[in-house]
Amino acid sequence: MRGLVTKSTGSWYLVENEEGKRIQCRIKGKFRIKGIQTTNPIAVGDWVDYEYEPDQDSAVITALEPRKNYIIRRSINLSKQAQIIGANLDQALLVVTLASPPTSLGFIDRFLVTAEAYDIPAVLVFNKLDLFSEEGLEILEDYMAMYAHIGYPCYATSAREKTNIAEVRLLLKDKITLVSGHSGVGKSTLINAIEPSVDLKTGEISDWSDKGKHTTTFAEMIDLSFGGKLIDTPGIRELGIVDIEKAELAHFFPEMRARLNKCRFHNCRHINEPGCVVLDAVEKGEIESSRYDSYLSIYHNQDTRN
């Protein structure tokens, strides 16, 4: 029998069959290690085959269908392993904030590179508009203009005051969307504003660290009443880049990709080579220095924390 994984707790999976019934499933021990180098061989959004256990309402997942795409990150505690946070996506929505807690440009860029590498359209939602000062609004406008210029749709929202939520609903309609971001950026509040019947638990920002507290514990798929599905994911503290070769990295920066065939050397690293059009574009301000800094940080495998 075939079904869609709608929730993952690490040891058990909720699988929705083609009639809409949800079944508690587990995986066999052999399946866990068979050629899969991630901490979770099954992710929310996966299509699987399953068989009921004898005289039980629960089932065993027997096979994983090939994935269209997925978002993957390096695990926090097991740096050599990776975690798939959502599969078979139409788009990925990164919720970010400029304060309380701040999302660094480096974190945003690592997420966008990961989405580009796995061919997933990405959207940025700048939340907590209600907290912005006049100066903050100017910075927000600059950030949104920077990312919109290179092709990423950007939205400014206040989940608490439901500002611009209608625009986000239109974006999500009839699509499978991964929702990600740091803890505390307002993912759960945003989802509650988009789909009030869900009523997700929300949390407050820690006063001493200015970091969010985890309110989403497990990845879970949410059906939208107006069409489409969301995959709500636990807050990400770190986002380690996985399985991207250094020689390929520039291809996942759209503003660099458009220039690559014009460099003097076909194997240009875009670091200090003569005749590099990427370096020239950075010098002229045609490529933002923050984006180029992110490129260098990822290329040199530096610290991937915010």
C-alpha positions in Angstrom: 0.0 0.0 0.0 1.1 3.6 -0.8 1.0 6.6 1.4 2.3 10.1 2.1 4.4 10.8 5.3 2.7 13.6 7.1 4.6 13.5 10.5 7.9 12.3 11.8 8.8 11.9 15.4 12.1 10.2 14.8 11.0 6.6 15.6 7.4 6.7 14.3 5.8 8.2 11.2 2.3 9.2 10.4 1.4 8.0 6.9 -1.7 9.1 5.1 -3.0 6.6 2.6 -4.8 7.5 -0.7 -8.2 7.3 1.0 -7.1 9.9 3.6 -6.7 7.6 6.5 -3.6 8.1 8.7 -1.6 5.1 9.9 1.1 5.0 12.6 4.2 3.4 10.9 7.7 2.4 11.8 10.7 1.3 9.7 12.6 -1.9 9.8 16.1 -1.9 11.2 17.7 -2.9 7.9 15.9 -0.1 6.1 17.4 2.4 8.5 21.0 1.8 7.4 20.5 0.7 3.7 22.7 3.2 1.8 21.2 6.2 3.6 23.6 8.7 5.1 21.1 10.8 7.0 19.8 10.7 10.6 16.3 10.3 9.2 15.9 7.9 6.3 12.2 9.0 5.9 11.1 12.6 5.9 7.8 14.4 5.9 6.7 14.7 2.3 8.0 11.3 1.3 5.8 8.8 -0.6 6.3 5.3 0.8 5.0 1.8 0.6 3.8 0.1 3.8 2.3 -3.1 5.1 0.2 -3.6 8.2 1.7 -5.6 11.0 -0.1 -8.8 11.9 -3.2 -8.1 14.0 -2.2 -4.5 14.5 -3.5 -1.1 13.5 0.1 0.0 13.0 2.2 -0.7 9.9 5.8 -1.1 8.7 7.3 1.1 5.9 8.8 -1.2 3.3 10.0 1.1 0.6 10.7 4.7 -0.2 9.7 6.2 -3.5 12.3 8.3 -5.4 12.2 11.9 -4.3 11.6 14.8 -6.6 13.7 17.0 -4.3 14.4 17.7 -0.7 15.9 20.2 1.7 18.8 18.9 3.7 21.0 20.2 6.5 24.0 19.0 8.4 23.0 17.7 11.8 24.0 19.7 14.8 25.4 17.0 17.0 26.6 14.6 14.3 28.5 16.8 11.9 29.3 13.9 9.5 25.6 13.1 9.1 22.8 15.1 7.6 19.1 15.5 8.2 16.4 15.8 5.6 13.8 18.4 6.8 11.3 18.0 4.0 10.8 16.2 0.7 8.9 16.5 -2.6 8.4 20.3 -2.3 7.0 22.8 -4.7 8.7 25.7 -2.8 10.5 26.5 0.4 9.5 29.5 2.5 12.2 30.9 4.9 10.8 33.1 7.7 13.3 35.6 8.9 13.5 38.5 11.3 15.9 41.5 11.5 15.6 41.6 15.3 14.2 39.5 18.2 15.9 37.2 17.2 18.0 38.5 14.3 18.5 36.3 11.2 21.9 36.8 9.7 22.4 37.3 6.0 24.8 34.3 6.1 22.0 32.0 7.3 19.6 33.3 4.7 22.2 32.7 2.0 23.0 29.2 3.1 19.4 28.3 3.0 19.0 29.8 -0.5 22.1 27.9 -1.7 20.6 24.7 -0.4 17.3 25.4 -2.1 19.1 26.2 -5.4 21.2 23.0 -5.2 18.1 20.9 -4.9 16.1 22.9 -7.5 13.5 24.2 -5.0 12.1 27.7 -5.5 12.6 29.8 -2.4 10.7 32.7 -0.9 11.7 35.0 1.9 9.2 36.2 4.5 10.4 39.0 6.7 8.2 38.8 9.7 7.5 41.0 12.8 6.9 44.1 10.8 5.1 45.5 13.8 8.4 45.7 15.7 10.2 47.8 13.2 11.4 51.3 13.9 11.7 53.8 11.0 15.4 53.0 10.6 14.5 49.3 10.7 12.0 49.7 7.9 14.7 51.3 5.8 17.1 48.4 6.4 14.2 46.0 5.6 13.6 47.7 2.3 17.3 47.4 1.4 17.3 43.7 2.3 14.2 42.9 0.3 15.4 44.9 -2.7 18.7 43.0 -2.6 17.1 39.6 -2.7 14.3 40.5 -5.0 16.9 41.9 -7.5 18.5 38.4 -7.8 15.1 36.7 -8.2 13.8 35.7 -4.8 10.2 36.8 -4.0 10.1 38.7 -0.7 7.2 39.5 1.6 7.0 41.6 4.7 4.5 40.4 7.3 3.3 40.8 10.8 1.9 37.5 11.8 0.7 39.0 15.1 -1.3 41.8 13.4 -2.0 39.7 10.3 -0.4 42.2 8.0 0.0 41.0 4.4 -1.2 37.5 5.3 -3.6 37.4 2.3 -0.6 37.8 0.0 1.1 34.8 1.6 -2.0 32.7 1.3 -2.1 33.3 -2.4 1.5 32.2 -2.6 0.8 28.9 -0.8 -2.4 28.0 -2.6 -2.3 24.5 -4.1 1.4 24.0 -3.4 3.4 21.9 -1.0 5.5 24.4 0.9 8.3 23.8 3.5 8.3 26.5 6.2 11.6 27.0 8.0 13.6 29.5 10.0 15.3 30.1 13.3 13.3 29.4 16.5 11.5 32.6 17.6 11.0 34.2 14.1 7.2 33.6 14.3 6.7 30.5 12.2 3.9 29.1 14.3 2.2 32.5 14.7 2.5 33.0 11.0 0.9 29.5 10.3 -1.9 30.3 12.8 -2.6 33.5 10.9 -2.6 31.7 7.6 -4.8 28.8 8.8 -6.4 29.7 12.2 -8.0 26.3 12.7 -4.5 24.8 13.2 -3.9 26.6 16.5 -0.2 25.8 16.8 1.5 26.4 20.2 3.6 29.6 20.1 6.4 30.7 22.4 8.1 33.8 23.6 11.7 35.0 23.0 14.2 34.3 25.7 15.1 37.6 27.4 18.7 36.6 28.2 19.7 35.2 24.8 17.3 36.9 22.4 16.9 33.5 20.8 13.6 31.7 20.3 12.4 28.7 22.2 11.4 25.7 20.2 7.6 25.4 20.0 7.5 22.9 17.0 9.1 19.6 18.1 8.6 17.5 15.1 8.1 18.1 11.4 4.5 17.9 10.4 2.4 18.4 7.2 -0.6 20.7 7.6 -3.5 20.7 5.1 -4.6 24.2 4.1 -8.4 24.8 3.8 -7.9 26.9 0.7 -5.7 24.3 -1.1 -2.2 23.1 -0.6 -0.1 21.8 2.2 2.5 23.2 4.6 5.4 21.3 6.2 6.0 23.0 9.6 9.5 22.3 10.8 11.3 22.8 14.2 13.4 25.9 14.4 16.9 25.7 12.9 19.8 27.0 15.0 22.4 26.0 12.4 22.3 25.2 8.7 25.3 23.3 7.5 25.7 22.9 3.8 25.7 19.3 2.6 27.0 17.7 -0.6 28.0 20.8 -2.6 31.3 20.7 -4.3 33.4 23.8 -4.2 33.6 23.9 -8.0 29.8 23.9 -8.2 29.1 26.5 -5.5 29.0 29.6 -7.6 26.3 28.0 -9.8 23.9 28.2 -6.8 24.3 32.0 -6.5 22.0 33.3 -9.3 23.9 36.6 -9.7 27.2 34.7 -10.1 25.7 31.9 -12.3 24.7 34.5 -14.9 28.4 35.5 -15.3 30.4 32.3 -15.0 31.0 31.7 -18.7 32.8 35.1 -19.0 35.7 34.4 -16.6 39.1 34.2 -18.2 39.7 30.7 -16.7 37.1 27.9 -17.0 38.0 26.6 -13.6 38.0 30.1 -11.9 37.3 29.9 -8.1 36.2 33.6 -8.0 38.6 34.3 -5.2 41.7 35.9 -6.5 42.1 34.9 -10.1 42.8 37.5 -12.8 40.1 38.1 -15.3 37.3 37.0 -12.9 34.0 38.7 -13.8 32.5 37.8 -10.4 35.3 39.7 -8.6 34.8 42.6 -11.1 31.1 42.6 -10.4 31.7 42.7 -6.6 34.1 45.6 -7.1 31.5 47.5 -9.1 28.7 46.8 -6.7 26.8 44.7 -9.2 27.1 41.7 -6.8 26.4 42.6 -3.1 29.4 42.2 -0.8 27.3 40.3 1.8 26.4 37.7 -0.8 30.1 37.4 -1.9 31.1 37.1 1.8 28.6 34.2 2.1 30.1 32.6 -1.0 33.6 32.8 0.6 32.4 31.5 3.9 30.7 28.5 2.4 33.6 27.9 0.0 36.2 27.8 2.8 34.0 25.7 5.0 34.0 28.2 7.8 31.8 28.2 10.8 28.2 27.7 9.6 26.5 29.1 12.6 24.8 32.4 12.6 
